[in-house]
Amino acid sequence: MKVNGMGLGRGSFAKTILAAAAVIGAGTLLFQGFVQATMAAEFKKTNTIPTSYANAPAGSSQVPKNSLPNGYKKANYTVGAIDLEYYRNSTPTGKDMSKEEAAEIGAQALWEMFQLNLEGQKIEIGYQKATENLPRSSWYADVLIDGRRSYTFSVDSVTGELFTIARERTLKDKVSVAFDSALDKNPQEYAALAKKLAEKYNVVHSAVKSVEYNGQGYSNNDPTISLDITGENGEMALMTFSRYDKALLGISYNTEYRYALESAEKHHQG
């Protein structure tokens, strides 16, 4: 199949499992609906190491944009701490940006992706040390809308590079989250949507070279579909959409996604 000249391959079951394992193995909560405690437990099991940029994935963008998203005005939001033991015991270094700076990077990204105005809302944020799976320290944030965790993001704690961004929701309608065999055979509509939004939001910091169907899943009661995006510059990203209304639910950017895939591959081989 072709989407605007791009090759579109069906995601095999093995690849879908690998990608899911990659996301979980990296401690990322994207698209899964796991509780915070699960992620903290995973980090405890992984040896922490000094932050490293020498072996950063090829093509990764380490410098955040300086220009503000169109229409963005800084909101009066509150920045707090995630109240979990792991984060209470994790202390940033002199090289790391402040949690307030990280929160603002996330706030701008949330506005750009989801048109989210954080006026009067709260961002709870925690420092994550570099690990063997992700040798880059980061700030991870839960965004509370009217007191309920509704969005998440993570950024490199030194450079401000965006690692992940996602929304979490529970649908009011009763929706099937079952595997869609027809969509599995023909995911072209979502591939075209992914390409359009990836280029609109500069997800891989270049023109999109290819979009490949990865697999299906669900978050809470929201059925999902995920696609691999590859840029002309070699960067990769994982984009997830709702199968209910085609809404963008989250993105795992190049650095996070490549390290996650590498970690899952090592685990699979080991």
C-alpha positions as CSV (number, residue, x, y, z in Angstrom):
1,M,0.0,0.0,0.0
2,K,1.1,3.6,-0.6
3,V,0.2,6.8,1.2
4,N,1.2,9.9,-0.8
5,G,4.1,8.0,-2.3
6,M,5.1,6.5,1.0
7,G,5.5,2.8,1.6
8,L,3.0,1.6,4.2
9,G,3.7,-1.9,5.7
10,R,1.4,-3.9,8.0
11,G,2.8,-4.1,11.5
12,S,3.4,-7.7,12.5
13,F,2.3,-9.1,15.8
14,A,6.0,-9.5,16.9
15,K,6.7,-5.9,16.1
16,T,3.6,-4.7,17.9
17,I,4.7,-6.6,21.0
18,L,8.2,-5.2,20.7
19,A,7.0,-1.7,20.5
20,A,4.7,-2.1,23.5
21,A,7.6,-3.6,25.4
22,A,9.8,-0.7,24.4
23,V,7.3,1.8,25.7
24,I,6.9,0.0,29.0
25,G,10.6,-0.8,29.3
26,A,11.6,2.8,29.0
27,G,9.3,3.7,31.9
28,T,7.0,5.7,29.6
29,L,3.3,6.0,30.4
30,L,2.2,6.9,27.0
31,F,-0.9,5.2,25.7
32,Q,-1.1,2.7,28.5
33,G,-3.0,4.2,31.3
34,F,-0.6,2.8,33.9
35,V,-0.4,4.4,37.4
36,Q,2.6,6.5,38.4
37,A,3.7,3.9,40.9
38,T,4.4,1.4,38.2
39,M,6.8,3.7,36.5
40,A,8.6,4.5,39.7
41,A,8.9,0.8,40.4
42,E,10.4,0.2,37.0
43,F,13.0,2.9,37.5
44,K,14.0,1.4,40.9
45,K,14.8,-1.9,39.1
46,T,17.1,-0.1,36.6
47,N,20.6,1.0,37.4
48,T,21.1,4.7,37.2
49,I,24.0,6.1,35.3
50,P,25.5,9.5,34.5
51,T,23.6,11.5,31.8
52,S,25.3,10.8,28.5
53,Y,25.0,12.7,25.2
54,A,28.0,11.1,23.5
55,N,26.0,8.2,22.2
56,A,22.7,10.1,21.6
57,P,20.7,8.6,18.8
58,A,21.7,9.9,15.4
59,G,19.6,12.8,14.2
60,S,18.1,13.6,17.6
61,S,17.3,17.3,18.1
62,Q,18.7,18.5,21.4
63,V,17.7,22.1,21.2
64,P,14.1,23.2,21.9
65,K,12.5,25.8,19.7
66,N,13.0,29.4,20.8
67,S,9.9,30.8,19.1
68,L,6.5,30.5,20.9
69,P,3.7,28.5,19.3
70,N,1.1,30.6,17.4
71,G,-1.4,32.2,19.8
72,Y,0.4,31.0,22.9
73,K,0.3,33.2,26.0
74,K,1.8,31.9,29.3
75,A,-1.0,30.9,31.6
76,N,-1.1,31.3,35.4
77,Y,-0.5,27.6,36.3
78,T,1.0,26.1,39.4
79,V,4.1,23.9,39.4
80,G,4.3,21.2,42.1
81,A,6.1,18.0,42.8
82,I,4.9,14.4,42.2
83,D,4.4,12.9,45.6
84,L,6.1,9.5,45.1
85,E,9.1,8.1,46.9
86,Y,11.2,7.7,43.7
87,Y,10.8,11.4,42.9
88,R,11.4,12.6,46.5
89,N,14.7,10.7,46.4
90,S,15.8,12.0,43.0
91,T,17.7,15.3,43.0
92,P,18.6,17.3,39.9
93,T,22.2,18.5,39.4
94,G,23.7,21.9,38.7
95,K,23.5,21.1,34.9
96,D,19.7,20.5,35.0
97,M,17.1,23.2,34.2
98,S,14.6,24.0,36.9
99,K,11.3,22.2,37.1
100,E,9.6,25.5,36.3
101,E,11.6,25.8,33.0
102,A,10.7,22.3,32.1
103,A,7.0,22.9,33.0
104,E,6.9,25.8,30.6
105,I,8.4,23.8,27.7
106,G,5.7,21.2,28.3
107,A,3.0,23.9,28.6
108,Q,4.0,25.3,25.2
109,A,4.0,21.9,23.6
110,L,0.5,21.1,25.1
111,W,-0.8,24.3,23.6
112,E,0.6,23.6,20.2
113,M,-0.5,19.9,20.1
114,F,-3.8,20.1,21.9
115,Q,-4.7,23.8,22.2
116,L,-4.6,23.3,26.0
117,N,-4.8,26.5,28.1
118,L,-3.4,25.8,31.6
119,E,-4.9,28.9,33.3
120,G,-5.6,27.9,36.9
121,Q,-4.4,24.3,36.4
122,K,-1.5,22.4,38.0
123,I,1.6,20.7,36.7
124,E,3.1,18.1,39.0
125,I,6.7,17.3,38.0
126,G,9.5,14.9,39.0
127,Y,13.1,14.4,38.2
128,Q,14.2,11.2,36.5
129,K,17.8,10.1,36.6
130,A,19.5,8.7,33.6
131,T,19.3,4.9,33.3
132,E,20.7,2.2,31.2
133,N,17.5,2.2,29.1
134,L,17.5,6.0,28.7
135,P,20.9,7.5,29.5
136,R,19.5,11.0,29.6
137,S,18.1,12.6,32.7
138,S,14.6,14.1,32.4
139,W,11.7,15.9,34.0
140,Y,8.5,14.0,33.8
141,A,5.2,15.8,34.4
142,D,1.6,15.0,35.1
143,V,-0.8,17.8,34.1
144,L,-3.9,18.0,36.3
145,I,-7.0,19.6,34.7
146,D,-9.5,20.4,37.4
147,G,-7.6,18.1,39.8
148,R,-7.5,15.1,37.4
149,R,-4.4,13.8,35.6
150,S,-5.3,14.5,32.0
151,Y,-2.0,15.0,30.2
152,T,1.7,14.0,30.6
153,F,5.0,15.1,29.1
154,S,8.7,14.6,29.6
155,V,11.7,16.7,28.6
156,D,15.5,16.3,28.7
157,S,16.5,18.0,31.9
158,V,19.6,19.6,30.4
159,T,18.6,20.5,26.9
160,G,14.9,20.8,27.1
161,E,14.3,18.4,24.2
162,L,10.8,17.1,24.3
163,F,10.8,13.3,24.8
164,T,7.1,12.5,25.1
165,I,3.7,14.1,25.2
166,A,0.3,12.5,25.7
167,R,-3.3,13.0,26.8
168,E,-5.2,10.6,28.9
169,R,-9.0,10.4,28.8
170,T,-12.0,8.2,29.5
171,L,-14.7,8.3,26.9
172,K,-18.3,9.0,28.0
173,D,-19.6,6.7,25.2
174,K,-19.4,2.9,25.5
175,V,-16.9,2.0,22.8
176,S,-15.4,-1.4,21.8
177,V,-11.6,-1.6,22.3
178,A,-11.4,-4.9,20.4
179,F,-8.8,-5.4,17.7
180,D,-10.1,-4.1,14.4
181,S,-9.1,-6.6,11.7
182,A,-10.3,-4.4,8.8
183,L,-8.2,-1.5,10.1
184,D,-5.2,-3.9,10.4
185,K,-5.5,-4.7,6.7
186,N,-6.1,-1.1,5.6
187,P,-4.7,1.6,8.0
188,Q,-4.1,4.1,5.1
189,E,-6.5,6.8,6.6
190,Y,-4.5,6.9,9.8
191,A,-1.2,6.9,8.0
192,A,-2.2,9.9,6.0
193,L,-3.4,11.7,9.1
194,A,-0.1,10.8,10.9
195,K,2.0,12.2,8.1
196,K,-0.1,15.4,8.0
197,L,0.2,16.1,11.7
198,A,3.9,14.9,11.9
199,E,4.8,17.6,9.3
200,K,2.5,20.2,10.8
201,Y,4.1,19.8,14.3
202,N,7.6,19.1,13.0
203,V,7.6,15.8,14.9
204,V,10.8,14.4,13.2
205,H,12.3,17.8,12.4
206,S,12.2,17.2,8.7
207,A,9.9,16.1,5.9
208,V,8.3,12.7,6.6
209,K,10.0,9.9,4.6
210,S,7.7,7.0,5.6
211,V,4.8,6.1,7.9
212,E,4.4,2.5,9.0
213,Y,1.5,0.9,10.8
214,N,2.7,-0.4,14.2
215,G,-0.3,-1.9,15.9
216,Q,-3.5,-1.4,17.9
217,G,-4.3,-1.1,21.6
218,Y,-6.3,0.9,24.1
219,S,-5.9,3.4,26.9
220,N,-8.7,3.3,29.6
221,N,-11.7,2.7,27.3
222,D,-10.2,4.6,24.4
223,P,-9.2,2.3,21.5
224,T,-5.9,3.3,19.9
225,I,-3.7,2.8,16.8
226,S,0.0,3.6,16.7
227,L,2.2,4.4,13.7
228,D,6.0,4.7,13.2
229,I,7.1,8.0,11.6
230,T,10.5,8.2,9.9
231,G,11.9,11.5,8.7
232,E,14.1,12.3,5.8
233,N,16.8,13.0,8.3
234,G,16.5,9.6,9.9
235,E,14.6,10.6,13.0
236,M,11.9,8.3,14.3
237,A,8.8,8.9,16.4
238,L,5.7,6.9,17.5
239,M,2.4,8.6,17.1
240,T,-0.8,7.2,18.7
241,F,-4.4,8.1,17.7
242,S,-7.8,7.2,19.0
243,R,-9.7,4.7,16.8
244,Y,-12.9,6.3,18.3
245,D,-12.6,9.8,16.9
246,K,-9.1,10.0,15.3
247,A,-7.8,12.4,18.0
248,L,-4.1,12.6,18.5
249,L,-3.3,11.0,21.9
250,G,0.4,11.0,22.1
251,I,3.9,11.1,20.7
252,S,7.1,9.4,21.7
253,Y,9.9,11.5,20.0
254,N,13.1,10.3,18.4
255,T,15.4,10.1,21.5
256,E,12.9,8.4,23.8
257,Y,11.6,6.0,21.1
258,R,15.0,4.9,19.7
259,Y,16.3,4.1,23.2
260,A,13.1,2.3,24.0
261,L,13.3,0.2,20.9
262,E,17.0,-0.6,21.6
263,S,16.2,-1.6,25.1
264,A,13.4,-3.8,24.1
265,E,15.5,-5.4,21.4
266,K,18.3,-6.2,23.9
267,H,15.7,-7.6,26.3
268,H,14.2,-9.7,23.5
269,Q,17.6,-11.1,22.5
270,G,18.7,-11.7,26.1
